[in-house]
Amino acid sequence: MRSAKYQELWPVNKPRQDATEIWTAGVDSVRAEGLVRREVQVDGDVLSIHGHAFDRSDFDRIVVVGAGKAAVAMATGFVGSAAAWRPITGWVNAPEGTMADAPSDQQVGGIRLHPARPAGVNEPTPAGVLGTGRILDLVAAASPRDLCVALISGGGSALMPAPADGVLLADKLAVTRFLSSAGADIVQLNTVRKHLSAVKGGGILRRCRAGHLVTLVLSDVLGDPLDLIASGPTVADTSTAKDAIDVLRRFDPDRELPAAIYQTLEAKQQAADAVALDNVAGAVTDPSIGREVPNSVFVIGNNAVAVDEAGIQAESLGYNHVMQVARQCEGAAEDVGHHLAKMIVGMLRSDPADHRLDCLITGGEPVVALAPPETRGRGGRNQQLVLAAYEALLKIGLRSEEWDRLCLLSGGTDGEDGPTDAAGAILDGDVHRRAQALEWNVADTLARNDAYTFFDAAGGLLITGPTGTNVCDVRVALVSPPN
């Protein structure tokens, strides 16, 4: 509990300051460069990766490949730790704008840093296809005397595209946009993308001819399913083409997506069925499976780590806090926002004599069903969530002093929230008063997914720029003590 003196000195705007400090502490704990440096160490002739030892005498060089929003930071951390062990070469696909902190905007320690998509555009591009081709060529040309290290982080699905035979990049874009706008979660989206790709669903693992393949993963998928993070390029796929078809059947019952999508998935399913029949008859298994490369996969950071560190920061600031981390998709951002609004009201109106909760820190990743393009505004899931919470709080009718005691912050740990330059949004008394002065129609803004415009006008945007990490979202809901 806070001391009486601490409560008496509480400034009016301290809720926003504290919420920002708590959220930032969570993000700082999962910044990729530091995580990789801690996991990769050299001691004499031994390179240790997540406690797995590799002797210098067994390898001639290190081949590094990867993709994701944190790929540059991961590559920088790896080179910083391992450069003296063996020569390093490689290629990573990353978003434009994430190379600023690297020693060069072209490479770091022999690893080419390839801008595979524009900043703020989380979709595959021809540049990404080119880079993915280089990645696949590198691992295929590796020898048993090479140690291959894959650096994988969230956003890798869009940054490492390699359309399967018969599928155009435009076809994959159509699928991604369609499923995202329909409210499909990351599991459903990546299940489909894996079966339309030559790299996702174990593509790097199948191509790799190195002596050992090690993957360091910064997870942006709740529960850390390795086959779904960046669509699992270095792990065996646990899904089937039938699973992908089932997802499309749910969201596209009228088969409006390009015919090539269905033709590819159905042909893949038929081939799998044929292999299964051959196996039953005692024939050889899938001929595409080559030499099995020793493969080690380590998750070095995730949403739970960020939430836990945010909780430590909240405690250091004197808060009674509770932390919750979702293990699967949370559903609609609006529903999560309404729930957080209810929790805030409970904290505001609890008995001051009780040892009460006054800071709730949650982690997860909800989804947003998008409005039609002709009416759609700007925003992302975090901004939509906070605006939905605001709508709920308006209906409850808080007193002026209650608005001054609360703050709700929700932000993507990567610094990106939808196709905007904001990481998320902040709601507090100051934002409320500006919105009231502007006589804003909150319900209409929510319906049009235009939360960015609202928070831009009301002073509630959370803008951080690229953070060098990506582990889903962190939310902080807190209240200050009553006067």
Residue pairs with C-beta under 8 A, 6 or more apart in sequence:
1 320
1 355
2 318
2 481
6 318
7 481
10 480
10 481
11 17
12 404
12 429
13 428
13 430
14 480
15 404
15 405
15 406
15 407
15 428
15 478
15 479
15 480
16 407
16 409
16 426
16 428
16 430
18 314
18 317
18 319
18 407
18 478
19 407
19 408
19 409
19 426
19 476
19 478
20 409
20 426
20 462
21 313
21 317
22 310
22 313
22 314
22 317
22 319
22 359
22 361
22 476
22 478
23 310
23 409
23 411
23 462
23 474
23 476
25 309
25 310
25 312
25 313
26 306
26 307
26 309
26 310
26 313
26 361
26 413
26 474
27 306
27 411
27 413
27 464
27 467
27 469
27 474
28 309
29 301
29 305
29 306
29 308
29 309
29 310
30 218
30 301
30 302
30 305
30 306
30 309
30 413
30 469
30 471
31 73
31 467
31 468
31 469
32 70
32 73
32 74
32 77
32 153
32 218
32 301
32 468
32 469
33 73
33 74
33 76
33 77
33 80
33 468
34 77
35 74
35 77
35 218
35 300
35 301
36 73
36 74
36 77
36 78
36 81
36 151
36 216
36 300
37 77
37 80
37 81
39 49
39 50
39 216
39 298
39 300
40 47
40 48
40 49
40 77
40 78
40 81
40 82
40 216
41 47
41 48
41 81
42 48
42 81
42 82
42 84
42 85
45 55
45 56
45 57
46 53
46 54
46 55
46 56
47 53
47 54
47 56
47 82
47 85
47 86
47 147
48 54
49 149
49 214
49 216
49 296
49 298
50 216
50 296
50 298
50 300
52 214
52 296
52 298
54 147
54 212
56 85
56 86
58 145
58 211
59 86
59 145
59 146
59 147
59 211
60 86
60 87
60 143
60 145
60 146
61 86
61 87
61 88
61 89
61 145
61 146
61 147
62 82
62 85
62 86
62 87
62 88
62 89
62 90
62 146
62 147
62 148
62 149
63 89
63 90
63 138
63 139
63 142
63 146
63 147
63 148
63 149
63 210
64 75
64 78
64 88
64 89
64 90
64 91
64 92
64 111
64 148
64 149
64 150
64 151
65 90
65 91
65 92
65 135
65 138
65 139
65 148
65 149
65 150
65 151
65 204
66 74
66 75
66 90
66 92
66 93
66 135
66 150
66 151
66 152
66 153
66 156
67 92
67 93
67 94
67 116
67 131
67 132
67 135
67 152
67 153
67 155
67 156
67 159
67 160
67 230
67 233
68 74
68 94
68 151
68 152
68 153
68 154
68 155
68 156
68 159
68 218
68 230
68 470
69 94
69 95
69 98
69 153
69 154
69 155
69 159
69 414
69 416
69 466
69 469
69 470
70 98
70 153
70 154
70 155
70 218
70 414
70 468
70 469
70 470
71 92
71 93
71 94
71 98
71 113
71 151
71 153
71 156
71 159
72 92
72 94
72 98
72 99
72 101
72 102
72 108
72 113
72 468
73 98
73 101
73 468
73 469
74 92
74 151
74 153
74 216
74 218
75 90
75 92
75 102
75 108
75 109
75 111
75 113
75 151
76 101
76 102
76 103
76 108
78 88
78 149
78 151
78 216
79 88
79 108
79 109
79 110
79 111
82 88
83 109
86 147
87 110
88 109
88 110
88 111
89 110
89 111
89 138
90 110
90 111
90 112
90 138
90 149
91 111
91 112
91 114
91 131
91 134
91 135
91 138
92 111
92 112
92 113
92 114
92 151
93 114
93 116
93 128
93 131
93 132
93 135
93 156
93 159
93 160
94 113
94 114
94 115
94 116
94 159
95 115
95 116
95 117
95 118
95 119
95 155
95 159
95 466
96 115
96 117
96 118
96 119
97 119
97 465
97 466
98 119
98 466
98 468
99 105
99 113
99 115
101 468
102 108
102 113
103 109
104 113
105 113
106 112
106 113
107 113
112 134
114 127
114 130
114 131
114 134
115 127
116 125
116 127
116 128
116 131
116 132
116 159
116 160
117 123
117 124
117 125
117 127
117 128
117 158
117 159
118 125
119 466
120 416
120 419
120 420
120 421
121 419
122 155
122 158
122 416
122 419
123 158
123 173
123 176
123 177
124 158
124 159
124 161
124 169
124 172
124 173
124 176
125 161
125 169
126 169
128 158
128 159
128 160
128 161
129 161
129 162
129 163
129 169
131 159
131 160
132 160
132 161
132 162
132 199
133 162
135 160
135 199
135 204
136 162
136 198
136 199
136 203
136 204
136 207
139 148
139 204
139 207
139 208
139 209
139 210
139 213
140 207
140 208
140 209
141 209
142 148
142 208
142 209
142 210
143 209
143 210
143 211
144 209
144 210
144 211
145 211
146 210
146 211
147 210
147 211
147 212
147 214
148 208
148 210
148 212
148 213
148 214
148 293
149 213
149 214
149 215
149 216
150 204
150 213
150 214
150 215
150 216
150 233
150 234
151 215
151 216
152 215
152 216
152 217
152 218
152 229
152 230
152 233
152 234
153 217
153 218
153 220
153 230
153 469
153 470
154 218
154 219
154 220
154 221
154 229
154 230
154 414
154 470
154 471
154 472
155 220
155 230
155 414
155 470
156 229
156 230
156 231
156 233
157 189
157 190
157 193
157 200
157 230
157 231
158 176
159 230
160 199
160 200
160 230
160 233
161 169
161 172
161 197
161 199
162 197
162 198
162 199
162 200
162 203
163 169
163 171
163 172
163 196
163 197
163 198
164 195
164 196
164 197
164 198
164 264
165 198
165 264
166 260
166 263
166 264
166 267
167 196
167 260
167 261
167 264
168 258
168 260
170 258
171 196
171 257
171 258
171 260
171 261
172 193
172 196
172 197
174 257
174 258
174 261
175 192
175 193
175 196
175 257
175 258
175 261
176 189
176 193
178 251
178 252
178 256
178 257
179 188
179 189
179 192
179 247
179 251
180 189
180 370
181 369
181 370
182 251
182 369
183 332
183 367
183 368
183 369
183 370
184 247
184 251
184 367
185 329
185 367
186 220
186 221
186 228
186 329
186 365
187 221
187 225
187 228
187 328
187 329
188 247
188 250
188 251
190 200
190 221
190 228
190 231
190 232
191 228
191 239
191 243
191 244
191 247
192 244
192 247
192 248
193 200
193 231
194 200
194 201
194 227
194 231
194 232
194 237
194 239
194 244
195 201
195 239
195 240
195 241
195 243
195 244
195 264
195 265
195 268
196 244
196 261
196 264
196 265
197 203
197 231
199 233
200 230
200 231
200 232
200 233
201 227
201 231
201 232
201 233
201 237
201 239
202 227
202 232
202 233
202 234
202 235
202 236
202 237
203 233
204 213
204 233
204 234
205 213
205 233
205 234
205 235
205 236
205 293
205 295
206 288
206 289
206 290
208 234
208 293
209 291
209 293
210 293
211 293
211 294
212 293
212 294
212 295
212 296
213 234
213 293
213 294
213 295
213 296
214 295
214 296
214 297
214 298
215 234
215 235
215 295
215 296
215 297
215 298
216 298
216 300
217 224
217 226
217 229
217 297
217 298
217 299
217 300
218 299
218 300
218 301
218 302
218 469
218 470
218 471
219 229
219 299
219 301
219 302
219 303
219 471
220 229
220 303
220 365
220 414
220 470
220 471
220 472
221 228
221 229
221 472
222 303
222 325
222 326
222 327
222 328
222 329
222 364
222 365
222 472
223 327
223 328
224 299
224 302
226 232
226 235
226 297
226 299
227 235
227 236
227 237
227 238
227 239
234 295
234 297
235 295
235 297
240 269
240 272
241 265
241 266
241 268
241 269
241 272
242 269
242 272
244 265
245 262
245 265
245 266
245 269
248 255
248 257
248 261
248 262
248 265
255 262
275 285
275 286
278 284
278 285
279 285
301 469
301 471
302 471
303 325
303 326
303 363
303 364
303 365
303 413
303 471
303 472
303 473
303 474
304 325
304 363
305 471
306 363
306 413
306 471
306 474
307 323
307 324
307 325
307 361
307 362
307 363
307 474
308 323
310 323
310 361
310 474
310 476
311 321
311 323
311 361
314 321
314 359
314 361
314 476
314 478
315 321
319 358
319 359
319 478
320 355
320 356
320 357
320 358
320 359
321 357
321 358
321 359
321 360
321 361
322 357
322 359
322 360
322 361
323 361
323 362
323 363
324 360
324 361
324 362
324 363
325 362
325 363
325 364
326 362
326 363
326 364
326 365
329 364
329 365
329 366
329 367
330 336
330 364
330 365
330 366
331 366
331 367
332 366
332 367
332 368
332 369
333 366
333 367
333 368
333 381
333 382
333 384
333 385
333 388
334 368
334 384
334 385
334 388
334 446
335 366
335 388
336 364
336 366
336 385
336 388
337 384
337 385
337 386
337 387
337 388
337 389
337 390
337 391
337 392
338 388
338 389
338 392
340 360
340 362
340 385
340 389
340 408
340 475
340 477
341 388
341 389
341 390
341 392
341 393
341 396
341 408
342 392
343 360
343 477
344 389
344 393
344 406
344 408
344 477
344 479
345 393
345 396
345 398
346 357
347 356
347 357
347 358
347 360
347 406
347 477
347 478
347 479
348 398
348 402
348 405
348 406
348 479
350 356
350 357
352 481
352 482
358 478
358 479
358 480
358 481
359 476
359 477
359 478
359 479
360 475
360 476
360 477
360 478
361 474
361 475
361 476
361 477
362 474
362 475
362 477
363 471
363 472
363 473
363 474
363 475
364 472
364 473
364 475
365 381
365 472
365 473
366 381
366 385
366 473
367 381
368 380
368 381
368 384
368 418
368 449
370 376
370 449
371 377
371 447
371 448
371 449
375 448
376 448
376 449
376 450
377 445
377 448
377 449
377 450
377 451
377 452
377 453
378 418
378 419
378 420
378 449
378 450
378 451
378 452
378 453
379 387
379 417
379 418
379 420
379 449
379 450
379 451
379 452
379 453
380 412
380 416
380 417
380 418
380 419
380 420
380 422
380 424
380 451
380 452
381 412
381 417
381 418
381 473
382 410
382 411
382 412
382 417
382 423
382 424
382 425
382 462
382 473
382 475
383 410
383 417
383 418
383 420
383 422
383 424
383 425
383 451
383 452
383 454
383 455
383 461
384 446
384 449
384 451
385 410
385 425
385 475
386 408
386 409
386 410
386 424
386 425
386 426
386 427
386 451
386 455
386 460
387 425
387 442
387 445
387 446
387 451
387 454
387 455
388 446
389 408
389 427
390 427
390 431
390 432
390 435
390 442
391 442
391 443
391 446
393 427
394 442
398 406
400 429
401 482
401 483
403 428
403 429
403 432
403 433
404 429
404 480
405 429
405 479
405 480
405 481
405 482
406 427
406 428
406 429
406 477
406 478
406 479
406 480
407 426
407 427
407 428
407 476
407 477
407 478
407 479
408 426
408 427
408 428
408 475
408 476
408 477
409 424
409 425
409 426
409 427
409 462
409 475
409 476
409 477
410 424
410 425
410 473
410 474
410 475
410 476
411 417
411 423
411 424
411 425
411 462
411 464
411 473
411 474
411 475
412 423
412 424
412 470
412 472
412 473
413 423
413 467
413 469
413 470
413 471
413 472
413 473
413 474
414 423
414 466
414 467
414 469
414 470
415 423
415 464
415 465
415 466
415 467
416 423
416 466
417 423
417 424
417 425
418 452
420 452
421 463
422 452
422 455
422 461
422 462
422 463
423 462
423 463
423 464
423 467
424 462
424 473
425 451
425 455
425 460
425 461
425 462
426 455
426 460
426 461
426 462
427 460
428 460
430 459
431 455
431 458
431 459
431 460
434 457
434 458
434 459
435 442
435 454
435 457
435 458
438 457
438 458
440 454
440 457
440 458
442 454
445 451
445 453
445 454
452 461
454 460
455 461
